[in-house]
Amino acid sequence: MEKCQKNKKTLYEQAKEIARFYFVALRVLEHGLTINDSKEITMSDYKSYIMRVKYAYNKLDLIDKRIINNDFFFQEYPGWWVDIYSKSTYYRLRSRSIKNFLEAFNNA
């Protein structure tokens, strides 16, 4: 059981991975390249992935959008939330935002 939990990604890690793959997909489409010249992943797959991410993001309310955008997609300002939220409020809202984002992404 312990081994199974170690292999499970946290919600935060899942959202971080989605954002990372989103930027990879954008770069691939921009440059017309595929990763490792894989024939299994088409340009259409990359476009579809980008559309899923955008769909999930657009399903969020303004607070969730702010948190997802600042924590995963526009990360130039670490601690951006310090003047806006208390630490406990930020972590509570971040948890909610990630859950909402992942749910929308998985349902896209």
FENMO-V84465 format. One record per backbone hydrogen bond with DSSP energy under -0.5 kcal/mol. NH is the residue of the N-H (numbers start at 0). CO is the residue of the C=O. Records with the same first field share a line. If there is no record, write none. Layout:
NH: CO  CO
This chain:
4: 0
5: 1
6: 2
7: 3
13: 9
14: 10
15: 11
16: 12
17: 13
18: 14
19: 15
20: 16
21: 17
22: 18
23: 19
24: 20
25: 21
26: 22
27: 23
28: 24
29: 25
30: 26
31: 27
32: 27
36: 33
37: 34
41: 39
45: 41
46: 42
47: 43
48: 44
49: 45
50: 46
51: 47
52: 48
53: 49
54: 50
55: 51
56: 52
57: 53
58: 54  55
59: 56
64: 60
65: 61
66: 62
67: 63
68: 64
69: 65
70: 66
71: 67
72: 67  68
73: 68
77: 75
79: 76
81: 78
83: 80
84: 80
89: 85
90: 86
91: 87
92: 88
93: 89
94: 90
95: 91
96: 92
97: 93
98: 94
99: 95
100: 96
101: 97
102: 98
103: 99
104: 100
105: 101
106: 102
107: 103  104
